[in-house]
Amino acid sequence: MSPDGRQVALDLLGVLWLVPARGGQARRLTGDLFDIAMPTWSPDSSTLVFQSYREGSFDLWTIRADGTGLRRLTSGPFDHREPVFSPDGEKIAYSSDAPGSYGIHVLDVASGRATLVTETPDEEYEPAWSPDGSKLAFVAAGTRIDVVTVAGGARSTFATEPGTVLHSPMWTPDGGDLVYARYSGGVPPVAVGVAELMRGGKPLFTGEDVFPFRVSWLSADEYLYTADGALRRRSLSGGTATDVPFTAPVTVAKGPVHARPRDFTSTKPNPVLGIGSPVLSPDGRRVAFRALNDIQVMELGRPPRPLTGDGWWKSDPAWSPDGAKLAYSTDRAGTLDLWIRDLKTGQDRQLTNLPDLAAVSGTWSPDGAEIAFLDQTGALHTVDVATGAVRQIFTATFEPGRPTWSADGKVIALAAVKPFSSRYREGLSKILLVNVATGQGRYVDPMPDRSLQTRGDDGPVWSPDGRRMAFVVASVLWVVDVHADGTFAGKPRQITDEVTAAPSWSGDSRTLLYLNNGRLRLVAASGGKPRTVPTNLTWTNARSRGRVVVRAGRMWDGTSRTLRSDVDIVVDGGRVTAVEPAGSGLDGTVVDARDGVVVPGMIDMHNHRQMQGYGYGDRQGRLWLSLGFTTTPPPAARPTTWWRNASRSSPGRGSGRGTSRPARLSTVRASITTSCARRSTSASWSSNSSAPRSSTTN
């Protein structure tokens, strides 16, 4: 509530709105891209301060109540959150992770100078001024409300409630007490807890789902708060709540949706765009990469050849220093392990077999005696190639990148996130240098206040001569001179000006291979015009098996409120053409699904499938299918792995010797026609009674 009692400021849909005090239509003050939160008023009701993610980190902004005078107060890589004006309007208290953990700061509005009031490893945030401006109350460690004297720094604890989560303290108008929000009783969705407003260790009322924001005082007794999705007024002396009704008009953009047609029936060749983890051989004449659920090995200028030809999951090809062997990860033995293929004899050898641990992202040491790899927790290990002995080198980090070795084998570098604090995940993806002998690690910034592009295959990658590193920042390739220990010996130099991913070096350290929008490209390490390396790899849809009749005990067509029982789903040429009563005498191959429910394949719109370090392998596709999901776009993954049609064992029959297995009959891709869904749409139909094993496709 504004101090003059006329308007309520609130954030909704990431937009700042003003609502009349008694309710009505809201008026917006900010645009869609500001992503604002936590607005508070100046004492004279003329100005609002709020946090906004508009520039890529949370900063403090002010705006006048008439919508003019938008001004950014803070900047830099760190977050500045939960601002609140002092009672005299001359200062703004806020929390920031700039010191290394969240602490309470005070910004002088006139000069822009910030002062750190208090900061400990406990994480301190959500400050509130006392009415006389002499003290600040704030949350500490999530379970305490502490109070600090601004002038002298004297500190005390007002409330502590272990096993709960506390939020948003607010002083009572007389300055003698605090009201705060408390969440207790469980972590959704496992257990539903209780969110309440507290005073004196007791809830002010019960039976509402209180939102964890500061209350506003309308008088010495009445306050405004949010609960159950509504603005409400209540009295400290008791009684029922009164809602403050409001509407916030938003415009929904309308226009035609142009869905890309999907061709499930033709057998025309299509270029393979889902290429991942390409690595250039030491002699610079061959490339290994993953595509069509195999490791493809290609001499430059010739078609690629699949390494295994099997249906198991596989990833992360890595050349031995002499180019005679390829290491890669596969789950052919049950879980993801490192295997080595002798390229002369064609023999495979399983190198790792770790109980409860996957082995992915392998990279050979310069002498070929060891391979560095990650497990699914993000821990860094080495394995002796001759004996299989494994040693953990560094503890787990959050989804680190592929390891790379120094030329002398004494240091391993990898991409790792270094959070600013333990409160949130904000931080930077940096280069982590790990001493192989001691296990000691140190972080190096690729650039000031910048992150590596991803912590997957985008570097760092050490040049074989040990003199340089390559990495991707802001979707372009950079090369930097380094010392033997991996610390920088100069400033990074930009090598490409096109979208770049997954760099790797030639053995002479003169050339870099990388991915650009599904293409393999070569560029000199000193820069220059890149050239495309054609892969000539294509895929086609599997040929139709003719008529297939899926005999379903029960069927849901995707639109009805009820199931149909005992039906035959007729599939001709890969498309559903009819749904008939079971046993109608139709010819064709019969799939017995009488003990299952056949449904259109569902699409999971957001999952984190196969991100760097995950160890699900082939199992994840089967798990999705067992739950009725046939398509998964993971928006957080690398672009080349965005779409996965789990209903196919692989994307189709490949040329360039990129072969694949046909889809199992227990999952039939189909286009649902009018006869069964009353509209034309694309879907996959699956019977959960027998989900096939599925392998990764890009």
N, C-alpha and C positions, 0 to 999 in steps of 0.2 A: 504494500500500500504506500502511495506517496505520502510524505509527511503532512501535506495539506489536506489529506483525506479525500482527494477527488478522483484518483486513478489508481488502478492496479497494473503493475508491469509483470509480464509473465513471458516465459519462453515456451513456444509450441511449434513443432515441426522445424526446430532450429531457427526460428524467426522470433524477433522481439515484437511484442504486441502491447498495446495499452487498452485497458478495459475500464469503462466507468465504474466508480466505486460500488454502485448498487447493481451492476450488471448491464448487459447490452451488447452491442456489436463492437468487436475488437478492431483497433486500428493498428496496422503493421508499420514498424519503423525501419526494419532492415530487410535486405533481399534474401533470396533463397540460399545463397552460397556462403553466408556468414557463419552458419552453424553455431548460434549463440546459446549461452546458458547463464544462469545465476545473475540476473539483473538486479541492481539495487539503486536506490535514489540518492541524490545529493540532498542535504538538509533543507534547501530552499525549493525542492521539487522541480527544479529547472532542468536537471541533467540526470542521465542514467549511466552507470558503468556496468559492463558485462564482460564475460570471457567469450572469445570468438576464435574459431579455428580457420578463419578466412585465409591466412597466409601460410598454413602448413604446420603451425603449432599454436597452442592456446595462448593468446595474448589478451591484454586488457584494452578495451575500447570505451570511449564515451560518445554519447549522442544527446542532443537536446530533446526535450519532450515534444517539440514541434517537428522533429524529424530532421533537423539541420545540424550542422556542426559535427558530423561524424569524424572521430579522431582516434588514431591508434596510439596507445601510450607505451607499450612495451614491444620488444622485438628480440630476435635471437633464437637459438635452437631449443631453449628450455621452455617449459610450460609455465604460464602465469594464470592462476585460477581463483575463483570464488572471491571476487573483489567486493569491498564494502567501504563506503565513505565514512570518514570520521564525523563525529557530531558537529564539528565546526566547518566541515566541507573542505578543509585544506589538505587532507591526507587520504590515502586509500590503502587499507590493509588487504593483503592477499596472500595466497600460498604459491610457492614455486619450488621446482625441483632443481633449481640452479646450483645450490651448494653440493649436490650429490644425493640428497634425500629431501623430501618435502619439508619446508620450513616456512615460518611466518615472516613476511616482509611488510614494510610500510613505504609507500611511494609519496613523495612530496609533489602535489599536483602542479605547483607553480614552477619548480625547478626541474622536475622529472628525476630527481635523485632518489634512489631506492636504498633503504636501510634494512639489514637483517635483524629482526627482533629476537627470534629464537629458532634453533635448528638442532635436532639430535637425530640419531639413527632410528628413533621411534616413528618417524613420519608424522608431521604436524600440518594440519590443514583446516579449512572452513572457519576462518577467524570471525569474531564479532566484537565490536567496540562496546565498552560500557557507556552508559548515558553521559557520563562526564568526560569521556575520552581518555581516561587515565589507564585503563586496562584493556586487554584483549583476552577473550575466551576462545578456545579452539579445541579441536579433536586431536588427540595424541594416541598413536598406535591403534587406532580404531576402537579402543575400549575405554578410553579415559577422556574426560573433559578437564583441561588444565587452564589456568589463568596466569597471565604474566603482566607485570607492571611495565608499561611502555618506557617510562623514563629510566627506571633503575634496573629493570630486568629481573626483579624478584618474582619467583614462580611458585605456584602451589597447585594442588590437584583438587578440583571441585567435586568430581564424581568419577568412580571407577566401577565398571561392570564387566568382569571377565566372562568370556563365553558369549558376548553380545557384540553388536556393531552399533556404534554411536555416530550420530550425525548432527550437524547444523545447530550448535548452541546459539541461544538468543537471550540477551538480558531482559529481565522484566523492566518496565518503565522506571521503577524506583531504583534500579541498579542493585537490588538486594538479593536477586535470585536468578537462576537460569532455567530456561525451558529448552529441551533438546529432543531429538528423535532417537528412538532405540529400536533395533531389529534383533529379535531373539527367537530361538526355538527350532531352527533347522535351516538347511540350505535347499532351496527348490532345485530340481523337482523331486528330490528324494524325500524331503520333509518340508511342509509349509510352515513358516514361522509367523510371528506376530510383529507388526510394525506399529509403534505407538508414540505419542508425544508424552514426555516425562517431565515431572517437576518434583523435586525433593525425593527422588527415588521411586515415585509412584506414577502410574499413568493418569493423565488428566481425564481420560475417558477410555472406553473400550468399544470393540465391535466395528471399528473402521480400519481400512488399510491406509495408513498414513504415509504420505510421500515424504522423503527425508530432506525437506528443505526448511529454511528459516521461517518462523512465524513472523507476521507483521502485527504491530500493536495498533488497534483502532482507538483504544483508550487505556486507562490503567487496568481495566478488567477484561476488555474484549479484544480478541485477536483474530487474524485471518490466517488460514492454513490450507493445505491441499490434501485431500484424501479421496479414495474411491474415484479418481478421475475428475474431481470437482473442486472448485473454489468454495470454501466454507468459512462461516463466522461462528465463533463460540465465545462463551463467557467463562472466566476462571472460576466463577462462583457456581457453575453448573448449568443445567438446562440442556435443551436440544440444540443441534446445529442448524444453521440457516444457510442454504446454498446461495451462491452468487452466480446466477445464470449468465452465460455469455455465448456468443457465436463468433467464430473467426473465419471469415470467408477466404477461400483459396481458389485459385484457378487451376484446373486440370487441363493440361495440353491435350488436344484431341487431333487425331490425324490417322491416316491409313497405316496399318501395320503390314509391312511387306515381309512376310515370312519366306525365307529362302526355300524353294522347292527341294525336297529330298528325293533322290532317285534310288529306289531299293530294288529295281528289277533289271535295268539294262546292264549289259556286260561290257560297256565301253571302258577303256582304261582311264584312270584318273591319277594325276600326279600326287605322290605322297608328300604332304606338307608337315606331317608330324614327325620331324626328325629331332632327336634329343641327344645330348651329351656327346657331340662329335669330338674325336681326338685324332690329331695328326700323328702319323708314325714318325719315329726318329729320323728315318731317311727322307721324310717329306713326300713319299710317293704313294702312300696309302692313307685311308681314313677309315676309322671304325666309328659307328654310331648306332643308336637304337632306333628302330622303326619297324612297323608291322610285327610287333611282338617278337623281335629277334635282334641280335647284334649283327649288323650288316658290316661287311668288310669290303672295301672298294679300292682298287688301284685307280689313281687319277686317270680319267679318260676312258675307263671301262665300267661296265655295269657292276653294281654291288652284289655280293653273294651272302646269303644268310649263314650265320655261324653254326647254329644248332638245328634248325628246322623243327624244333619241338614246340609244344604249346605252353611251356612253363614261363612264368614271369622272369624277366631278366633286364639288367640295367648296368650302367656305369662301366663301359669298356675302358681298359687301360693297357697301353703298350708296355712291354718290358723294355729296358734301356737298349737291348740289342735288336728289338723289333721281331724277335722270334716267337714271342708268346703274347697272348692276350689274357688279362684277368678280367673277370666280370662277376656280377652278382646274379644268382638265380635261386629259386626255391624248389628246384627239382628234387631235392632230398627232404623237403618238408617245410623248411624255413629258409630265409634268405641267407646264403653263405657265399663266400668267395670261392670261385672256381678258376682254374688256369687251363687254357687251351694251348697246346703245342701246335703251332701253325704248320710245322713240317710234317708231323705224324698224324695230326688230327685227333690226338688223344686228349681227353679231359681229365683233370684231377681236382677233387674237392680239397680245398685248402683249410677252410674253417668249419667247425662243427661245435658251436657254442650253445650250451643250454640256455634257453630263454633270451638269447640275444641274436639280433640280426647282424649281418656284416654287409655294408653298402659303401659306395663312394670310395672304392679302393684306388690307390696310387702307388706305383713302384718307387722304391728308393733309387738313388742314382747308381748304386752298385748292383742293383737287382736282387739283393739279399733279403729285403723286407718289403712289405706292403703296408702302408698306412690306410686305415679305414675308420668308419663311424659305425656305432651301433644305433639302434632305434631310439635310444635316449639322448643321443647327441654326444656321447663320450667318444674320445679319440683313442684308438688302439694302433699297435703295430703287430704284424704277424711275421714270423720267420718263414721264408718261402721253403726252405729245406726241411724244417722240422714241424712246422705248424704251431709252434709255441706263440702264444698271444700275450701281449703286455699292454695294460692300459697306461696311456701317456698323460691324458688330461681328462678332467672331470667333465660331466655332461654340460653342454650349453644348449640354448633353445634353438633347435633346428639349424645347426651350423652348416657351412659349405664344405665342398670337397677338399680334402687335404692336398698340399703340394710341398715338395721337399726342396731344401737348399741344395746347392751343388755339392757341398761337403757332407750332406746327410746329417748334419747336427741340429737342424731346425726344421720344424714343420709349420707351415703357415696355412691358415684357413679363415674363412669368413665367419664371424661370430657377432651376435648382438651384445652390446654393452648397455644395459638399461641405465637411465638416469637415476632411478629410484626403485624401491620395491613396491611402491603403491600402484603403479601402472606399468605397462610394457614399453612406454616410450623410451627411446634410446637410439643409438646409431649402430648400423652394421659396420663393424670395423675389421681390420686385419689382425688376427690373433697369431702371435709368434710363440711357438712352444719349443722349449729346449728339450730335445729327445732324451738326453741323459738325465736331466734333473726334473723334468716335468713342469718347470717354471714357465709361466706365460706372461706376456705383455701385449697390450693393445696398441695398434698404430692406426692413426686416422688416414684413410685414403686421401681425403681432402678436408680442410677445416669445416666442421659442422655438416659434413655430407656423409651419406650412407652408400655402401656398395649396392648395386642394382638389386640383386637377390643374394641369398646365402646358399644358392644351389650350385650351378655350374658357371657363375659369372665372375669367378676369380675370388681371391688372387691366384694367379698361376705363375710360378717361378720359371724363368728361362733356364734351359739346361746348363748354360754357362754360369748361372748364378748371379749374373750382373743386373738383371731387370725383373720386374714383375709386371704382369698385365692384369687388368681388371676392368669391370664395366661400372660406370657411374652415370646416372641420368641417361641410360640407354645408348651410350657411345663408349668406345674402347679407349682406354688410357694405358700408357706404358710409363714406368718410372724406374730410374736407376736406384739400385739398392746396395747396401753393404752386405757382407757375408752373413750377418745375423738377421737380415731382412729389414732393418731400419732404412729409411729413405736416404739416398745420397743426392737427391735433387727434387725438382718439382715434376709432377705427372704431366705427360704430354698427350694431347688428344690425337688419336690415330684415325678414327673413323668419324663420319658425320651422318651415319645412317643407323637405324635401329640394330643394335648389336647384342649378341648373347653368346655364352659358352665359348670363350676363347681357349685356344691351345697352341703350343709352340711346336715348331719343327726342331729336330735334334741339333741343328747348327745355330739355333737361336736367332735366325734371320727372318723367319716368316711366321705369321700367325693365321690360324684358321678360326673362323667364327660363323655363327648362324645369323642370318638376316631374313626375317619373314619367311622361314621355311627353306631358305637357300643356304648352301655352303659357300663361303667366300674366303679368299686368300688375300692377305695384304702384307706388305713388307713391314717389319717391326719399326722401321723408321718413318712409316707413313707412305702415302701415295695412293694411286688409284687401285681399288680392290678389283679382283676378278672372280667370277662365279665358277664354282666347280660343279658341273652337272652331275646329278645322281642317276637320272634316267630310271627312277624307281616309281612304279605305278601300282595301283591296286584296282580291282574290279569287284563288283558284287558277286557273291556265290551264285551259281546257276540254280534256277528253280528246280525243285524236285518233282514238279507236277502237282497233282492234287494231294493235299494233306487234310485229313479230317481229325480234328481235335475233339474227342468225346469227353465232354466235361460233366462231372457230377453236378457242379454248380458254376454259374457264370455271372459276372457283373460286367455290364457293357460300358461303364464309365459315366452314364447319365442317369440311369434308373435308381430309384430308392430301394428296390428289392432285387434279390437274386433270382435268376432263372435256373431251373433244375433240369438235368438230363437233356442236354442239347449237344448237337454236333456243330462245331464251328468249321466251316468249309473254307479252306485256303487254296486258291488257285493262282499259281504264278507269283506267290509271295504276297497276295492280297486276300483279305477276308471278303468272300463273295456272298456268303449266306450263313444264317444261323437257323438250323432245322431241329426238329425233335430227334432225340437220339435214336439210332437204328433206322434211319429213313432209307436205307439201302443205297447210300452213296458209295461209289467206288473210290479208291485212293488209299494211300498209306494212313493207317489209323494210329493216332497217339492216344493211349489210354490215360485219361485224366479224371476217371470217375471218382477217385478219392480226393480230388483237389478242387480248389476254386480257381477258375481261370479269369484273369482280370487284364484290362489294358495295362501295359507297362507304365509304371509311374516314373516321374522325373524328380530327382532330388536337386533342388535349385542351388544349394549351397553346402558343400562338404569339402573337407580338407584332405582329399584323397592323394596319396602318393606324393606328399610334400617331402622335401629333403629330410632324410633321416627316418622316415616312417618305414616300418618293416612288414607291412601286411602282405605284400606280394600278390600272388594269385588268389589268396584267400578272400581279399576284399570284394572282388567281383562276384564270387560265389555268395558271400554274405548279402550283398545288395540284391542279388537275384532271389535269394531265399525270402526276402522281405517284399518282393514284387517290384523292385526298382530296376529298370533296364537302362536308364540314361542318367548320367551325373555330370553336370558342369561345375568344376571346382573353381570359383572365381579368384581364390587366393593362390592358385598354383601358376606355374609358368604357362604362357599362352599356348605352347605346343601341346599341353596336356589338358586343355580346357574341357573337351567333350569326350566322354567315354560311353560308348554304346555297349553296355555289359551283355546285351542279349546276343552278341556275336562273340564267338571264341576269338576271332580276329577280324580285321576290316574286310577281308575278302581274299580273293585269289590274286597274288601279286605277280608282276613280271619282274625282270631282273633277278629271277630266282627268289623273289619274295613270296613264298608260298604260304598258305594258311589252311587251317582246318575248317570244314563247313560248320555252320551253327547246328547245335543239337536240336532234336525235334521237340524237346520239352519246352523250348522257347521259340516261338514263331513270330518273326517280324511281319507286321501286317499294316495295311492302311484300312482303317475301319470305314466301311461304306454305309450307305443309307439303310441297308437291310438290317444292320445290327446296332447302329448308334444314332440313326436319324440325322446324321450330318457327316460330312467328309472331314476327316482329320487324320493325322499321322500318329501312330502309336505302336507300341510293342505289346503283344499279348503273352503273358507268361502263366504257367501253372506252377504254383509254389510246391507242388507235391514232389518235384524232382528237379532241382536247380542244377544246371550244368556247371562244370568248372569253366571259369572264364579267365582269359588272359588279357594283359594290357594292350590297348590299342590307342593310337593317338589320332 
